[in-house]
C-alpha cells in the first residue's frame, strides 16, 4: 500500500486532542485503545468480534511470537495480518517489557538480551536489530524500539543506567528500521519515577527522530498519582505533532487522566508474563 504514515490532529481540548493516524493497513481514530493480541490472538475472541467492538488496531508481542510460532514462519504465511485474519493496523511490542518481567530468565549486556524460554528452557538472543527484524517479518504497522523496561522500585542511579542503555538501543533500533510508506517506528521514554531522567530520555529520542513516542516503564507498581505526575512532566517534552502512546495502562481512571494529558494511544495491563 502507498499510504503515508501520518498523524493529523483534528481537535484539541486543553492538552487532550483528537486525531487520525494513517498507516499502511488503515486509519486509527485517536484516542485509541488497543486490545492485546500477545500471541497473534485476542484471548477468547474472533477477529471479527474484536472489530465489532470498534477496535481499529491491536497489539502483538515480539518476544512471544519469536518463541512460537516464529517470526520467519509468520512471514512465510504472509505476515501477522493474514496469519491472524486481522486486516487492520497492528502495533508490536519489542520485547522490552519481557526484559523486566522475565528478569529471572535472562542475561542482559550492552548488545542485547539472552532469554531462557519460559516454555522449554531454550536460549534466544534478542538485540535491537533482531527485535526490529522480527517486527518487520510480522509486518507491524507500528514497530517499537527495543528497550529495557525499568522496574519499580529502582534507585535513581539504577534508573539512569537503565534509561541510558535504552537510549543507546533506541538509536540502534531506529537505524535498523526499514522505512517504507505506511509504516512507522516509535521510541520509548524511560527513566523510572524520576522527572529529570524522563526529560533526558525524551530529549535523546527527539534527537534520534521517531514517527511516534511512547511513555514506558509506568503501571509497574508506582501508583496512579505518581504515574499521572510523570505524565505531567514528560508529555510536554514530546513532539506535539507526533502520536503519543502510554504503554501497558488500561484501567478506565488511568485512561481518562492520560487523555487529559495528551496521550493518544493505550493498551491494557494483563495478568500474565
C-alpha positions in Angstrom: 0.0 0.0 0.0 1.1 3.6 -0.6 -0.5 5.4 2.3 2.0 7.6 4.2 2.4 7.1 7.9 0.9 10.4 9.2 -0.8 11.9 12.2 -3.4 14.6 11.8 -4.7 16.4 14.9 -8.4 17.3 14.3 -9.4 18.9 17.6 -7.9 20.0 21.0 -9.3 20.5 24.5 -6.6 21.7 26.7 -3.8 19.1 26.4 -6.2 16.5 25.2 -6.5 16.0 21.4 -8.5 14.0 18.8 -6.7 12.9 15.7 -6.3 10.3 12.9 -3.2 8.2 12.5 -2.8 6.8 8.9 -1.0 3.6 8.4 -0.4 1.0 5.7 -3.4 -1.0 6.9 -5.9 1.7 7.6 -6.6 4.7 9.7 -6.9 4.9 13.5 -9.1 7.4 15.3 -7.4 8.7 18.4 -7.6 8.5 21.4 -7.4 4.8 20.6 -7.5 1.7 22.8 -5.5 -1.3 21.5 -6.8 -4.8 22.5 -3.8 -7.0 23.3 -3.2 -10.0 21.0 0.1 -11.1 22.5 0.4 -14.4 20.7 -1.5 -13.4 17.5 -4.9 -13.7 19.1 -7.1 -11.6 21.4 -8.0 -14.2 24.0 -11.4 -15.7 23.7 -12.4 -13.5 20.7 -12.6 -14.0 17.0 -11.0 -11.2 14.9 -14.5 -10.2 13.7 -15.7 -9.9 17.3 -12.8 -7.7 18.1 -13.6 -5.5 15.2 -17.2 -5.3 16.2 -16.2 -3.6 19.4 -14.9 -0.7 17.4 -11.2 -1.6 17.8 -9.1 -0.3 14.9 -5.7 -1.6 16.0 -4.4 -4.5 18.1 -1.1 -5.2 19.7 1.2 -8.2 19.2 4.3 -9.2 21.1 7.8 -9.7 19.6 9.1 -12.0 22.3 6.2 -14.4 22.4 5.8 -14.6 18.6 9.6 -15.1 18.4 9.2 -18.3 20.5 6.1 -19.6 18.8 5.3 -19.9 16.0 8.4 -17.9 15.0 8.7 -14.7 13.0 10.0 -16.3 9.9 7.1 -18.8 9.8 4.6 -16.0 10.2 6.3 -14.1 7.3 6.1 -17.2 5.1 2.3 -17.2 5.8 2.0 -13.6 4.5 2.6 -11.6 7.8 0.8 -11.3 11.0 -2.3 -9.6 9.4 -3.0 -12.6 7.3 -1.8 -15.1 9.9 -4.4 -13.9 12.4 -7.0 -12.7 9.9 -6.8 -9.1 11.1 -6.6 -6.7 8.1 -6.4 -3.5 10.2 -3.3 -1.9 11.8 -1.1 -3.8 14.2 1.5 -2.5 16.7 4.1 -4.9 18.1 5.8 -4.5 21.4 9.5 -5.0 21.0 10.1 -7.5 23.8 11.3 -4.8 26.2 8.7 -5.5 28.8 9.9 -9.1 29.0 13.4 -7.8 29.8 11.8 -6.7 33.1 9.0 -9.3 33.6 11.3 -12.3 32.9 14.3 -11.0 34.7 15.0 -14.3 36.3 15.2 -15.9 32.9 17.5 -13.5 31.1 21.0 -12.1 30.9 21.5 -8.5 29.7 24.5 -6.8 28.3 25.3 -3.9 26.0 24.5 -5.7 22.8 21.1 -7.2 23.9 19.4 -9.9 26.0 19.7 -13.7 26.1 16.4 -15.2 27.2 15.9 -18.7 28.5 12.4 -19.6 27.2 9.7 -19.9 29.8 8.3 -22.6 27.6 11.1 -25.1 27.2 14.3 -23.5 28.5 15.8 -22.9 25.1 18.0 -19.8 24.7 17.1 -16.9 22.4 19.1 -13.7 21.8 17.2 -10.5 21.3 19.1 -7.4 20.2 17.7 -4.1 19.0 18.5 -5.2 15.4 16.9 -8.6 15.8 13.8 -7.1 17.5 13.3 -4.7 14.6 13.9 -7.6 12.1 11.2 -9.7 13.8 8.7 -6.9 13.8 9.5 -6.4 10.1 8.8 -10.1 9.4 5.5 -9.7 11.3 4.6 -6.7 9.1 3.8 -4.5 12.0 2.4 -1.0 11.0 3.9 0.4 14.2 7.3 -1.0 15.3 8.5 -0.3 18.8 12.1 0.4 19.7 13.8 -2.3 21.8 14.3 -1.1 25.4 14.7 -2.2 28.9 11.5 -1.5 30.9 12.9 -0.2 34.2 11.4 -2.0 37.2 9.8 -0.3 40.2 11.2 0.4 42.6 14.6 1.4 41.3 17.1 3.8 42.7 17.8 6.9 40.7 21.3 5.6 39.7 19.8 2.3 38.5 17.0 4.1 36.6 19.7 6.4 35.0 21.8 3.4 33.9 18.8 1.6 32.5 17.5 4.6 30.7 20.9 5.3 29.1 21.1 1.8 27.8 17.5 2.1 26.4 18.6 5.3 24.6 21.6 3.5 23.0 19.3 0.7 22.0 16.8 3.3 20.6 19.4 4.7 18.2 20.3 1.1 17.1 16.6 0.3 16.6 16.0 3.4 14.5 19.0 2.6 12.3 17.7 -0.9 11.8 14.2 0.1 10.9 13.3 -0.2 7.2 11.3 2.9 6.3 8.5 2.4 3.8 5.2 4.0 3.1 2.6 3.5 5.8 4.9 2.1 8.4 6.4 3.9 11.5 8.7 3.3 14.5 8.1 4.7 18.0 10.8 5.5 20.6 10.1 4.8 24.2 10.8 7.2 27.1 12.2 5.6 30.2 13.6 7.0 33.4 11.5 5.4 36.2 9.8 7.9 38.5 12.5 10.5 38.2 11.3 13.5 36.1 14.8 14.7 35.3 15.7 11.3 33.8 12.4 11.3 31.8 13.3 14.7 30.3 16.8 13.4 29.4 15.3 10.4 27.7 12.7 12.5 25.8 15.4 14.8 24.5 17.5 11.8 23.4 14.6 10.3 21.5 13.7 13.7 19.8 17.3 13.9 18.6 17.2 10.4 17.1 13.8 11.2 15.5 10.9 8.8 15.6 7.4 8.6 13.9 5.8 8.5 17.4 6.7 8.5 21.0 5.7 6.1 23.8 6.0 6.5 27.6 7.1 3.2 29.0 8.0 1.9 32.5 4.7 3.0 34.1 1.9 1.0 35.6 4.5 -1.3 37.2 3.6 -0.6 40.8 4.2 3.1 41.2 0.6 4.1 41.8 -1.8 6.2 39.8 -0.9 9.5 41.3 2.8 9.0 40.6 2.0 7.8 37.0 0.0 11.0 36.3 2.7 13.2 37.8 5.3 11.6 35.5 3.0 12.2 32.5 2.6 15.8 33.6 6.4 16.1 33.4 7.1 14.0 30.3 4.3 14.6 27.7 5.1 18.4 27.2 8.6 17.3 26.3 7.4 15.1 23.4 6.9 16.5 19.8 3.4 17.9 19.7 2.9 16.8 16.0 3.6 13.1 16.7 1.3 10.4 18.2 1.9 9.5 21.9 1.4 6.1 23.4 1.2 5.2 27.1 2.3 1.6 27.4 0.6 -1.0 29.5 -2.1 1.1 31.1 -5.7 0.0 30.8 -7.7 1.0 33.8 -10.5 3.4 33.0 -9.4 6.1 35.5 -5.9 5.9 34.2 -7.1 6.3 30.6 -9.1 9.4 31.4 -6.2 11.0 33.2 -3.8 10.2 30.4 -6.1 11.5 27.7 -6.4 14.8 29.6 -2.6 15.0 29.5 -2.3 14.5 25.7 -1.9 10.7 25.3 -3.3 9.3 22.1 -2.9 5.5 22.3 -3.2 2.9 25.1 -3.1 -0.9 25.7 -4.1 -2.8 28.8 -2.2 -4.4 31.6 -2.6 -8.2 31.5 -2.1 -10.6 34.5 0.4 -12.7 32.5 4.1 -12.7 31.9 
